[in-house]
Amino acid sequence: MTLAQLIEKFIIYLGSQKAYSDHTLKSYQNDLFQFLGFLAQSDLISEEEVLQDRLGRIDFLTLRAYLGGLFGQYKKTTIARKLSALRSFFHFLEKNDLVTQNPAADVSTPKQGKYIPTYLPVDDMFRLLEGPDKEKPLGLRDLAILEVLYSCGIRVAELVGLDLSNIDFDQRLVKVIGKGKKERMVPIGKQAIQAVKIYLEGTTRLRAKNPPIQEQPLFINARGGRLSARSVRTIVKRYAKRCGLMPEISPHSLRHTFATHLLDGGADLRSVQELLGHVSLSTTQKYTHVTMDKLMKVYDKAHPRA
């Protein structure tokens, strides 16, 4: 069996575990095939080779040389993910008695810098929400997208995966399918739910372009099909540019904005963790760096001995 076939077998195995999102599976697959390309260029192993006696040639030094060549090309977080993919892959090979040890186990994860999320102040966020043209069906859709991202703090993949049946308009709740296909219920604000209602009323004809199906997507494109994550990113960046906001604003920035504004408003960290769908509280704690900056400014301005 070739290394390429083993990679495909590994990805199928991960998919059966239901703990990995489609996005993660695709990223791991790309990462491993990138490593395969490195091996071929290094004349260590080729994609076509049968591997019974070849896998043992991949050792700690091979992996370190590969990862070392990635610095300067990728962010440390991306390199850390590529290492994680290799660790998982070689663990899979070890479990199936294809290697005697995991050469990636002793490779150190790149030290991550302190990450402070990009977020919008309240005034800028409200300005962004004023951007879409409410006289046009797609403008109504764009406003609903911005409102839902800010009101619910969901990921872009979770947003485009929403069906009409995922929204309880009476209880103002949204059923979200998160990472690892885990479900969670998140509240949605009154203005956001109203924006969704107006958008649905304004796009009735657009939805009629496609035959009715059991699960109708909430957010659709100009042809009536499900909107893609890439399109949502383009939409957010277009309105951010139109409003003169930072060029790096993205759907994920609105998720950061959601979390930061909740913490600034007095929400506790554990509640924000639940709303964001974070497994670990430490993932949510990055937002405290932002709110702490604000607290320090208040302290320095108000305390007599600051």
C-alpha angles and dihedrals in degrees: 000000000000125000090248090056091048090052091052090048090050093051091050089050092051090048090055090057092067091212095101128073121229088249092056092047091052092047092050091048092051091045093052094046088050088055089049089055089052091052091050092049089049091051089234096120137344130222091245098050123112106238111211093111101017106069091071089067090069105086142156092281091052092054093044091052091049095048092042089059090056095063110103091024099064140027117262090247090057092048089050090054092049089052090049090053090052093048092051093045095051090044087056090050091048092051089052092049093245093122130025095221142010108254091192094057095085098041109110119237112242111261108254122226120231106277119211111188122236109245139163127244113240094259093051091047091053089047089054090052089056092059105085121085105245092197093069128068093231090046089056088049092050092050091050090050093052092045094050094046091051097038097047104026092222127158120257091247089053091049097053090044093060118115126198088253091060093072122079101198094187097051093033093232132138124206106219126194104212137180114325088020090281115159125223135169118230129183120242123210125246094248092049094049089048091051090052092050092050090046092052092049091048096050101048092114092046091054090050089066090080125053113256115269132189095253110038115197115241096217118044138183129234090278094053095253128122113292116243127232089241091056091051090052090051091049093051093047092048093056092041089055092045090054093047094246129147112300092228093064109127138161087272089056088061089053088053090046091052092052095043094049091049092052091045088052092055103267115150121244095243092056091049088050090056093047093050093047094235115163093204126047089216089068090058093045092076087080091063088071088065097044091044089059088056092047091051091053090050090047094048091049098044108033115089092215098040 
